[in-house]
Amino acid sequence: MIVNRKICVLGLGSMGMGVALSLLERQFEVVGFDVNKNAMKGLEEAGGTVKNSVKSAVENCIAVIVLVVNDKQVEDVLFGIDGAVEGLSSGAVVIQSSTVPAAYAKECGNRLLDHGFEMIDAPVSGGAAGARSANLSIMASGPDSAFEKVADIMDAISGKIYRLGSECGIGSTVKTVNQLLAGVHIAAAAEAMAFGVRAGANPRELYDVISGSAGSSWMWQNRVPHILDDDYAPLSAVDIFVKDLGIVLGTGQEMRFPLPLTAAAHQQFLAAAASGFGREDDSAVFKVFQKLSDIKIEETKE
């Protein structure tokens, strides 16, 4: 049982803010930091505490949850000037939940050990909604001693925790595979929907039939309604999959492993980002086909 219930969340975007608010609701003391002052104001208004530097934010915290955009930002908040390693208390655990290359996650864990701190490589799935509802899936690897210290914290933000071994990097490897599949499925769903509508199918009937057929997927059922409703408010952005599929492809290059489907999906997300849809929901990859084929979903609604 945790006596010290003070936790720092580094990164207060949609994921980090959701996690921070979930922890507050479960009576943890939450300190946050983000370069976005509006995000910090939002956490403060919700009952959290904010600090003006990472170093001061992590002081006296039992755990630090890192939910930033990429490995460069992880590097900055952990090892940069006034970074976490300069302010962490003895025995604190770093829960690194940003999506990063597995090789970097392993390196990061080793470097933190050199500073005297344990890390759990703990990327998550479930999106902003899962973060806010404390229903994330956590793909976690790291030393047992670290898990013992922060078990209550991880339970408080998750619906399912997958323990994947004692070495940092394994969790990020599994997350890389998840993002490969997620990105390919989203791109395939957008392509299939556009193809069907262009061929003359009623879009809502097409969605209903495929949802009950062998060609369906979780992403089809989750993302196509955004297309049907012309609602691209970002729950997970196109730019995220540009980054994440880039990580997948980079890992494949290092392994000399071919990833043709991933490469094709990555190009579709790049096309969407280049068309100005990068900050829209990832289902906006469909808009690339709309531009190419002049598909009008709204005109075919019942």
FENHU-V253612 format. One record per residue. N is the residue number from 1. RES is the residue in one small letter. PHI is phi in whole degrees, -180 to 180 (* if undefined). PSI is psi in radians with two decimals (999 if undefined). Layout:
N|RES|PHI|PSI ; N|RES|PHI|PSI
//
This chain:
1|m|*|2.32 ; 2|i|-78|2.27 ; 3|v|-90|-0.90 ; 4|n|-77|2.03 ; 5|r|-110|0.43 ; 6|k|-93|2.13 ; 7|i|-128|2.45 ; 8|c|-105|2.35 ; 9|v|-113|2.05 ; 10|l|-100|1.97 ; 11|g|106|1.89 ; 12|l|-117|0.75 ; 13|g|-76|-2.80 ; 14|s|-62|-0.64 ; 15|m|-76|-0.90 ; 16|g|-62|-0.70 ; 17|m|-66|-0.72 ; 18|g|-60|-0.76 ; 19|v|-64|-0.79 ; 20|a|-61|-0.77 ; 21|l|-67|-0.66 ; 22|s|-63|-0.71 ; 23|l|-67|-0.70 ; 24|l|-60|-0.73 ; 25|e|-66|-0.37 ; 26|r|-102|0.38 ; 27|q|70|0.42 ; 28|f|-86|2.64 ; 29|e|-88|2.12 ; 30|v|-117|2.24 ; 31|v|-113|2.35 ; 32|g|-126|2.72 ; 33|f|-143|2.42 ; 34|d|-156|2.64 ; 35|v|-72|-0.30 ; 36|n|-86|1.92 ; 37|k|-65|-0.56 ; 38|n|-65|-0.65 ; 39|a|-64|-0.74 ; 40|m|-66|-0.65 ; 41|k|-63|-0.68 ; 42|g|-63|-0.73 ; 43|l|-66|-0.73 ; 44|e|-62|-0.73 ; 45|e|-66|-0.45 ; 46|a|-85|-0.07 ; 47|g|111|0.02 ; 48|g|-87|3.07 ; 49|t|-113|2.52 ; 50|v|-125|2.69 ; 51|k|-130|2.83 ; 52|n|-91|-0.01 ; 53|s|-148|2.72 ; 54|v|-63|-0.75 ; 55|k|-55|-0.82 ; 56|s|-74|-0.50 ; 57|a|-68|-0.62 ; 58|v|-86|-0.17 ; 59|e|-59|2.30 ; 60|n|65|0.31 ; 61|c|-92|2.47 ; 62|i|-75|-0.47 ; 63|a|-150|2.66 ; 64|v|-125|2.15 ; 65|i|-102|2.13 ; 66|v|-104|2.05 ; 67|l|-136|1.25 ; 68|v|-111|-3.07 ; 69|v|-78|-0.72 ; 70|n|-153|-3.13 ; 71|d|-67|-0.53 ; 72|k|-63|-0.74 ; 73|q|-69|-0.64 ; 74|v|-59|-0.80 ; 75|e|-57|-0.79 ; 76|d|-65|-0.81 ; 77|v|-74|-0.48 ; 78|l|-89|-0.79 ; 79|f|-118|-0.01 ; 80|g|-78|-3.05 ; 81|i|-62|2.28 ; 82|d|57|0.61 ; 83|g|-84|-3.12 ; 84|a|-62|-0.69 ; 85|v|-64|-0.32 ; 86|e|-84|-0.27 ; 87|g|-123|-0.19 ; 88|l|-63|2.49 ; 89|s|-85|2.71 ; 90|s|-57|2.31 ; 91|g|91|-0.13 ; 92|a|-68|2.61 ; 93|v|-116|2.37 ; 94|v|-96|2.12 ; 95|i|-102|1.77 ; 96|q|-93|1.81 ; 97|s|-110|0.04 ; 98|s|-71|2.64 ; 99|t|-82|1.97 ; 100|v|-137|2.85 ; 101|p|-59|2.50 ; 102|a|-60|-0.65 ; 103|a|-63|-0.67 ; 104|y|-70|-0.69 ; 105|a|-59|-0.74 ; 106|k|-64|-0.79 ; 107|e|-61|-0.74 ; 108|c|-62|-0.77 ; 109|g|-61|-0.74 ; 110|n|-67|-0.71 ; 111|r|-68|-0.66 ; 112|l|-64|-0.68 ; 113|l|-59|-0.67 ; 114|d|-61|-0.48 ; 115|h|-90|-0.05 ; 116|g|95|0.27 ; 117|f|-124|2.50 ; 118|e|-92|2.63 ; 119|m|-128|2.49 ; 120|i|-108|2.13 ; 121|d|-79|1.83 ; 122|a|-137|1.03 ; 123|p|-62|2.73 ; 124|v|-126|2.79 ; 125|s|-134|2.59 ; 126|g|135|-0.21 ; 127|g|69|-3.02 ; 128|a|-61|-0.63 ; 129|a|-65|-0.73 ; 130|g|-66|-0.64 ; 131|a|-65|-0.75 ; 132|r|-71|-0.53 ; 133|s|-97|0.15 ; 134|a|56|0.76 ; 135|n|-128|0.61 ; 136|l|-74|2.63 ; 137|s|-95|2.22 ; 138|i|-112|2.19 ; 139|m|-101|1.65 ; 140|a|-115|2.38 ; 141|s|-141|2.57 ; 142|g|157|3.08 ; 143|p|-65|2.51 ; 144|d|-57|-0.65 ; 145|s|-62|-0.59 ; 146|a|-71|-0.74 ; 147|f|-60|-0.71 ; 148|e|-61|-0.64 ; 149|k|-71|-0.57 ; 150|v|-121|0.33 ; 151|a|-57|-0.75 ; 152|d|-63|-0.64 ; 153|i|-67|-0.82 ; 154|m|-67|-0.66 ; 155|d|-62|-0.60 ; 156|a|-71|-0.32 ; 157|i|-115|0.06 ; 158|s|-128|2.74 ; 159|g|-98|-0.46 ; 160|k|-152|2.29 ; 161|i|-115|2.15 ; 162|y|-100|1.99 ; 163|r|-86|2.04 ; 164|l|-116|0.34 ; 165|g|120|3.12 ; 166|s|-99|-0.06 ; 167|e|-105|2.28 ; 168|c|-63|2.47 ; 169|g|115|-0.54 ; 170|i|-69|-0.76 ; 171|g|-58|-0.76 ; 172|s|-70|-0.52 ; 173|t|-63|-0.80 ; 174|v|-65|-0.69 ; 175|k|-63|-0.64 ; 176|t|-61|-0.75 ; 177|v|-64|-0.74 ; 178|n|-59|-0.77 ; 179|q|-69|-0.58 ; 180|l|-56|-0.93 ; 181|l|-66|-0.76 ; 182|a|-61|-0.82 ; 183|g|-64|-0.76 ; 184|v|-63|-0.73 ; 185|h|-66|-0.70 ; 186|i|-65|-0.82 ; 187|a|-63|-0.71 ; 188|a|-66|-0.69 ; 189|a|-63|-0.75 ; 190|a|-64|-0.76 ; 191|e|-63|-0.78 ; 192|a|-65|-0.74 ; 193|m|-63|-0.80 ; 194|a|-64|-0.74 ; 195|f|-61|-0.81 ; 196|g|-65|-0.75 ; 197|v|-67|-0.74 ; 198|r|-62|-0.57 ; 199|a|-79|-0.14 ; 200|g|114|0.00 ; 201|a|-73|2.54 ; 202|n|-70|2.18 ; 203|p|-60|-0.69 ; 204|r|-74|-0.65 ; 205|e|-66|-0.70 ; 206|l|-60|-0.80 ; 207|y|-60|-0.83 ; 208|d|-62|-0.78 ; 209|v|-66|-0.84 ; 210|i|-66|-0.58 ; 211|s|-61|-0.47 ; 212|g|-104|0.27 ; 213|s|-120|3.01 ; 214|a|-65|-0.40 ; 215|g|-80|-0.04 ; 216|s|-71|2.85 ; 217|s|-150|2.91 ; 218|w|-60|-0.73 ; 219|m|-66|-0.66 ; 220|w|-58|-0.85 ; 221|q|-70|-0.49 ; 222|n|-89|-0.66 ; 223|r|-95|-0.58 ; 224|v|-61|-0.62 ; 225|p|-56|-0.56 ; 226|h|-62|-0.72 ; 227|i|-66|-0.80 ; 228|l|-62|-0.62 ; 229|d|-92|0.00 ; 230|d|53|0.75 ; 231|d|-118|1.81 ; 232|y|-114|0.45 ; 233|a|-58|2.24 ; 234|p|-73|2.03 ; 235|l|-98|-0.60 ; 236|s|-147|2.19 ; 237|a|-88|2.74 ; 238|v|-53|-0.78 ; 239|d|-60|-0.53 ; 240|i|-63|-0.73 ; 241|f|-77|-0.44 ; 242|v|-59|-0.80 ; 243|k|-69|-0.89 ; 244|d|-68|-0.72 ; 245|l|-70|-0.47 ; 246|g|-63|-0.68 ; 247|i|-63|-0.77 ; 248|v|-59|-0.85 ; 249|l|-66|-0.67 ; 250|g|-63|-0.71 ; 251|t|-64|-0.73 ; 252|g|-61|-0.71 ; 253|q|-63|-0.75 ; 254|e|-62|-0.61 ; 255|m|-87|-0.12 ; 256|r|57|0.81 ; 257|f|-118|2.19 ; 258|p|-75|2.43 ; 259|l|-136|1.16 ; 260|p|-65|-0.68 ; 261|l|-68|-0.69 ; 262|t|-62|-0.74 ; 263|a|-62|-0.73 ; 264|a|-65|-0.76 ; 265|a|-64|-0.73 ; 266|h|-59|-0.72 ; 267|q|-63|-0.63 ; 268|q|-66|-0.72 ; 269|f|-68|-0.66 ; 270|l|-62|-0.72 ; 271|a|-63|-0.70 ; 272|a|-65|-0.75 ; 273|a|-64|-0.74 ; 274|a|-66|-0.42 ; 275|s|-85|0.01 ; 276|g|98|0.22 ; 277|f|-105|0.24 ; 278|g|-58|-0.61 ; 279|r|-94|-0.01 ; 280|e|-84|2.95 ; 281|d|-55|2.60 ; 282|d|-61|-0.37 ; 283|s|-66|-0.23 ; 284|a|-68|-0.09 ; 285|v|-58|-0.43 ; 286|f|-60|-0.55 ; 287|k|-64|-0.39 ; 288|v|-61|-0.76 ; 289|f|-69|-0.59 ; 290|q|-61|-0.73 ; 291|k|-66|-0.71 ; 292|l|-72|-0.63 ; 293|s|-117|0.00 ; 294|d|56|0.77 ; 295|i|-80|2.34 ; 296|k|-121|1.61 ; 297|i|-60|-0.74 ; 298|e|-63|-0.46 ; 299|e|-78|-0.23 ; 300|t|-110|0.13 ; 301|k|-66|2.55 ; 302|e|-82|999
//
